[in-house]
């Protein structure tokens, strides 16, 4: 039986909205049953109805949606929050407290204290609060995680990762509203590029290695003078178990398109994955030749095989990585265990790392404890 799904934000023209709709509906687990899709109430209602939502469940804003859905016998099972960053906490908390499962876009909150509150509320309500770290749901990322867990590369010594692009590198475009908000503290919080893209890379490091980030040392730069928040950052980090990490994230690296990749180096081997070539993992055993592991080939881990959707040699892109998050969410809502689903605890750890990196950058790279207080 299909689950009822509702979406807040992600309206017409949204960058992330289509990926969520394609992902949620890809496997027949969800029906788009309700939505408050736009800050303009009339536009949001009209767009929701064009997507097939019944008129009485095409809402003008999230508060109207909460009031309308909470008393229904067929209310939505899952709510996706894809609104501007500053609204995530209030909306997510309200729906969790009302007994809904939530998938929140990252960053989950604007402060560490808000993140800790979401963790507490989700636990008290007994509801799932997931965070859309969808890159962790690519099949070959799951394969890397399985290889680390199986001991294939030994103890992980070093992680090198980056999420760098050049799409905000044109200073003449700095006042474009779609760009400007990302560097405005009132809209984006205490961090620009690191909170926007860098935390994907940091989460991936923890996801693959199984080690949490403990301390960070950061250098931030605003290379376009009109920007208050950083558009380039270098973050060194140290993880539980002694793993060393290096992370670069930038939005002014002109010539780079997406630029998310990760390398994991262990005692007996190394691996490399890049989001622009997501079907392959390059694996090198110590003293041996580099091998290309291909999505869909025989002998992969059960998790990588389970989340591969099309035949070998056919590319699987970003919307299907998002779809894999929804596959695991549907299973979890139905009571099945799903290892690897990014949860509120992951969102909290990311926000704690953001604040630690900001503090470090202001202190000329001093090493700062990046663990949330409730996890120390």
C-alpha positions in Angstrom: 0.0 0.0 0.0 1.3 3.4 -0.9 2.2 5.9 1.7 0.9 9.5 1.7 3.5 12.1 1.2 3.4 15.9 1.6 5.9 18.5 0.5 6.6 22.0 1.9 8.6 24.2 -0.4 10.1 22.9 -3.6 7.6 24.8 -5.8 7.7 25.7 -9.5 11.2 26.8 -10.5 12.8 25.3 -7.4 16.2 23.7 -7.8 15.6 20.8 -5.4 11.9 20.3 -5.7 11.9 18.2 -8.9 14.6 15.9 -7.5 12.4 15.2 -4.5 9.3 14.6 -6.6 11.1 12.3 -9.0 12.8 10.5 -6.1 9.7 10.0 -3.9 7.5 8.7 -6.7 10.1 6.6 -8.5 9.4 3.3 -6.8 5.6 3.4 -6.1 6.1 3.8 -2.3 4.6 7.3 -2.1 1.7 9.4 -3.5 2.0 13.2 -3.5 -1.1 13.8 -1.4 -0.6 17.3 0.1 1.6 20.3 -0.4 2.4 23.9 0.5 4.8 24.5 -2.3 5.4 28.2 -2.5 5.7 31.3 -0.3 3.1 32.8 -2.6 0.0 31.0 -1.4 -2.0 31.2 -4.6 0.9 30.0 -6.8 1.6 27.2 -4.4 -2.0 26.0 -4.4 -2.2 26.2 -8.2 1.0 24.3 -8.7 0.1 21.6 -6.3 -3.1 21.0 -8.1 -1.3 20.8 -11.4 0.8 18.1 -9.9 -2.4 16.1 -9.0 -3.0 17.2 -5.4 -6.6 17.5 -4.4 -7.8 21.1 -4.0 -8.5 20.7 -0.3 -5.0 19.5 0.3 -3.2 22.1 -1.8 -2.3 24.5 1.1 -1.2 28.1 1.2 1.5 27.7 3.8 2.9 25.1 6.2 0.8 26.1 9.1 -2.4 25.6 7.1 -1.0 22.2 6.0 -0.3 21.2 9.5 -3.8 22.1 10.7 -5.4 20.4 7.7 -3.4 17.2 7.8 -3.2 16.4 11.5 -6.8 15.5 11.9 -7.3 13.4 8.8 -7.6 9.7 8.8 -5.6 9.6 5.6 -3.0 12.2 6.7 0.4 12.2 5.1 2.9 9.7 6.5 5.9 11.7 5.6 6.6 15.5 5.2 9.5 16.8 3.2 10.8 20.2 4.2 12.5 21.9 1.3 12.1 25.6 2.3 14.8 28.2 2.9 17.4 27.2 5.6 16.1 29.6 8.3 12.7 28.0 8.3 13.8 24.3 8.7 13.8 24.2 12.5 10.3 25.6 13.1 8.6 23.6 10.5 10.4 20.3 11.2 9.8 20.6 15.0 6.1 21.4 14.5 5.5 18.4 12.3 7.5 16.0 14.5 5.6 17.1 17.6 2.3 16.5 15.7 3.4 12.9 15.0 4.6 13.1 11.4 7.8 11.6 10.0 10.0 14.3 8.4 12.7 14.5 5.7 14.5 17.8 6.0 16.8 19.4 3.5 20.2 20.3 4.8 21.3 22.2 6.8 18.7 20.7 9.3 18.9 23.8 11.5 20.7 27.2 11.8 22.2 26.5 15.2 23.6 23.7 17.3 21.0 24.3 20.0 18.2 23.9 17.4 19.7 20.7 16.2 19.9 19.3 19.7 16.2 20.2 20.1 15.2 18.4 16.9 17.1 15.3 18.1 15.2 15.4 21.4 11.8 16.0 19.8 12.2 13.2 17.3 13.2 10.8 20.0 10.4 11.8 22.3 7.8 11.6 19.5 9.2 8.3 18.2 9.2 9.7 14.7 11.8 9.5 12.0 13.6 12.8 11.2 15.9 12.2 8.2 18.2 14.7 6.5 18.8 14.7 2.8 22.4 13.8 2.6 21.5 12.0 -0.6 25.1 11.6 -2.0 25.5 8.8 0.7 22.8 6.9 -1.2 24.7 6.4 -4.4 25.2 2.6 -4.8 29.0 2.9 -5.2 29.3 5.1 -2.1 27.5 2.3 -0.2 30.1 -0.1 -1.7 32.9 2.0 -0.4 31.3 1.9 3.1 31.0 -1.9 2.8 34.6 -2.2 1.8 35.7 -0.2 4.9 33.5 -2.2 7.2 34.8 -5.5 5.8 38.4 -4.5 6.5 39.3 -4.5 2.8 41.5 -1.4 3.1 42.5 -1.8 6.8 42.3 1.0 9.3 41.5 4.3 7.6 44.4 6.7 7.9 43.4 9.6 5.7 40.3 11.1 4.0 40.7 13.8 1.3 37.4 15.2 0.0 36.2 18.4 -1.8 33.0 19.9 -3.0 34.0 22.8 -5.2 32.4 24.5 -8.1 32.7 27.8 -9.9 29.1 28.8 -10.4 29.3 31.8 -8.0 32.6 33.0 -9.3 31.3 35.9 -11.4 31.5 39.0 -9.3 29.0 40.8 -11.7 26.4 38.2 -10.7 26.9 38.6 -7.0 23.6 40.5 -6.5 21.6 37.8 -8.2 18.9 36.9 -5.5 19.5 33.1 -6.2 23.2 33.6 -5.3 23.2 36.5 -2.8 21.2 34.8 -0.1 23.8 32.1 0.3 26.3 34.7 1.6 23.9 36.7 3.7 24.0 35.7 7.4 20.3 36.7 7.8 19.4 34.0 5.3 22.2 31.4 5.4 23.4 31.6 9.1 27.0 31.8 10.2 28.5 30.0 7.2 28.1 30.2 3.4 29.9 27.7 1.3 30.9 25.3 4.0 27.4 25.0 5.4 26.0 24.8 1.8 28.3 22.2 0.2 31.1 21.4 2.5 29.0 19.5 5.0 28.0 17.1 2.3 31.7 16.2 2.0 32.1 16.1 5.7 29.1 13.8 6.2 30.4 11.5 3.5 33.7 11.2 5.3 32.0 10.0 8.4 29.5 7.9 6.5 32.1 5.9 4.6 34.7 5.5 7.4 32.2 5.0 10.3 34.2 7.5 12.3 32.8 10.8 13.6 34.6 14.1 13.3 36.0 15.3 16.6 38.0 18.4 15.9 38.4 20.9 13.0 40.9 23.6 11.9 39.6 25.9 9.3 40.6 28.8 7.0 37.7 30.8 5.4 37.9 33.4 2.6 35.3 35.7 1.0 37.0 36.2 -2.3 34.3 38.5 -3.7 34.5 41.5 -1.3 30.7 42.1 -1.2 30.1 38.8 0.5 29.9 38.6 4.2 30.1 34.8 4.4 32.9 32.7 2.9 32.8 31.4 -0.7 35.9 29.3 -0.2 37.1 27.2 2.8 39.8 24.7 3.7 39.0 22.5 6.7 41.3 20.1 8.3 39.6 17.6 10.6 40.5 14.7 12.9 38.2 11.8 13.5 37.6 9.2 16.1 40.0 6.3 15.6 42.8 8.6 14.6 41.7 9.2 11.0 43.0 12.5 9.5 40.8 14.5 7.1 41.4 17.3 4.5 38.4 19.1 2.9 38.2 21.9 0.4 35.0 23.5 -0.6 34.5 26.5 -3.0 32.0 28.3 -5.1 34.5 30.4 -7.0 36.5 27.6 -8.6 35.7 28.6 -12.2 35.9 25.6 -14.5 34.7 23.1 -12.0 31.1 22.1 -12.5 30.0 19.9 -9.6 33.3 19.0 -8.1 32.3 16.5 -5.3 34.7 13.7 -4.8 36.3 11.7 -2.0 39.4 9.6 -1.5 39.8 7.2 1.4 43.3 5.8 2.2 43.7 2.9 4.5 46.6 0.7 5.7 46.1 -1.8 2.9 44.4 0.1 0.1 42.8 3.2 -1.2 39.5 4.2 -2.9 38.2 7.1 -4.9 34.7 8.2 -6.0 33.5 11.3 -7.8 29.9 12.4 -8.2 30.4 13.3 -11.8 31.3 9.7 -12.5 29.1 8.0 -9.9 29.1 4.5 -11.4 32.7 3.8 -10.6 34.9 3.3 -7.5 38.7 3.2 -8.2 40.2 0.8 -5.8 44.0 0.2 -5.3 45.3 -2.5 -3.0 48.7 -1.8 -1.4 51.4 -2.9 -3.9 48.8 -3.7 -6.6 47.2 -2.2 -9.6 44.3 0.1 -9.6 41.0 -1.6 -10.3 37.7 0.0 -11.5 34.7 -1.3 -9.7 31.5 -0.8 -11.7 28.0 -0.3 -10.5 25.8 -3.3 -11.3 28.6 -5.8 -11.6 28.6 -9.1 -9.8 30.1 -9.4 -6.4 29.2 -6.0 -4.9 27.8 -5.6 -1.4 24.1 -6.3 -0.8 23.5 -2.6 -0.1 25.1 -1.5 -3.4 23.3 -4.1 -5.3 19.9 -3.3 -3.7 20.2 0.4 -4.6 21.3 -0.1 -8.2 18.3 0.5 -10.4 19.5 0.1 -14.0 21.8 -2.3 -15.8 25.5 -2.1 -15.7 27.1 0.7 -17.8 24.0 2.8 -17.7 24.4 6.0 -15.6 22.3 6.6 -12.5 22.1 10.2 -11.6 21.2 12.6 -8.7 17.4 12.1 -8.7 17.9 8.3 -8.2 20.2 8.9 -5.3 17.4 11.0 -3.8 15.1 8.1 -4.6 17.2 5.8 -2.6 16.7 8.0 0.4 13.0 7.7 -0.1 13.2 3.9 -0.5 14.9 3.6 2.8 12.5 6.0 4.4 9.5 4.1 3.2 11.0 0.9 4.6 11.7 2.6 7.9 8.2 4.0 8.2 6.8 0.5 7.6 9.0 -0.8 10.5 12.0 -2.3 8.6 15.5 -1.6 9.8 17.5 0.5 7.3 21.1 1.0 8.0 22.6 4.1 6.4 19.6 6.4 6.5 20.9 9.9 7.5 19.0 11.1 10.5 18.7 14.1 12.8 21.8 13.1 14.7 23.8 13.5 11.4 22.2 16.9 10.8 23.2 17.9 14.3 26.8 16.8 13.9 27.0 18.8 10.7 25.8 22.0 12.3 28.2 21.5 15.2 31.0 21.1 12.7 29.9 24.3 10.9 30.0 26.3 14.1 33.4 24.8 15.1 34.8 25.6 11.7 33.6 29.2 11.9 35.1 29.6 15.3 38.4 28.1 14.1 38.5 30.4 11.0 38.0 33.4 13.3 40.8 32.1 15.6 43.4 31.7 12.7 42.9 28.0 12.3 42.9 27.0 16.0 41.7 23.4 16.6 38.1 23.4 17.9 36.0 20.6 19.3 33.4 19.8 16.6 31.2 17.4 18.6 27.7 18.5 19.6 27.5 19.0 23.4 25.0 16.2 23.9 27.4 13.7 22.2 30.6 14.7 24.1 
